[in-house]
Amino acid sequence: MRTPFIVGNWKMNLTLEEANDFLDQITNKLPDTNKVECAIAASPIFLESLTKYCKNSPLKSAAENCFYKDKGAYTGEVSPYSLSDMGINYVMLGHSERRKYFNETNKIVNKKVKAVLKNNMIPIICCDETMTKQKTDNHMDWVVNPVAESLNGVSSKNAQKIVIGYEPSWAIGTGKSASVSETQEACCLIRKTIAELYDEEVANQVRILYGGSVNDKNVKELMKQKDVDGVLAGTASLKPKEFLEIINY
Ligand code: PGA
């Protein structure tokens, strides 16, 4: 049984005061962890207060990115070792904004996936899709490479813990989400890809989320799809009221 998983991605928004106020407002309003697991992905400046908050809450913490080395002369980077030491549960990797603005490739994502697993955290691997590719005949082919390349060399024991996000970039922040059937088709293809790379057992453990203009109106239908185990919400995760409506869908 895969527990539904909902992740809010704050991106580079909110001040520390706004972030703390958000957490105050969701206190005691989160669903039971057996029913729905919830996490907030935040930038490094909020992670200390987020992890402290999570100690007394069912909320899980996530970083939005990290480097693939544990320590050293890498000015400006965030160490997976330090994130783990701080108590972070998840690390989001390969978000389309990282790929677009910071030239992250599947090879780099693969190194980060291994670093995150080595440090006992769980990677949330985001797979991008561009509008151009979506318009080609075999628009679903895009998914096989990112999934296979990001998991290159990852053992099946580790692979079954990971979370994968189907995040078509044309749906991110645009207010135009993928249709329910497109989402199910893509998530099913991701699961089949994992079954081919590993086996059915691993594929049945991996949680696959959809991200791209998720809101309190479309979440319910998305969550009903067989291969959709949860959602990633960006814009809708910035307001406590909207986030609460999504997680209590
Ligand atoms: P959005 O962002 O909900 O604002 O579309 C989703 C994401 O980037 O994860």
Residues whose N, C-alpha, C, O or C-beta is under 5 A from the ligand:
A	BS01	PGA	N9 A171 I172 G173 T174 G211 G212 S213 V214 L232 A233 G234 T235 A236
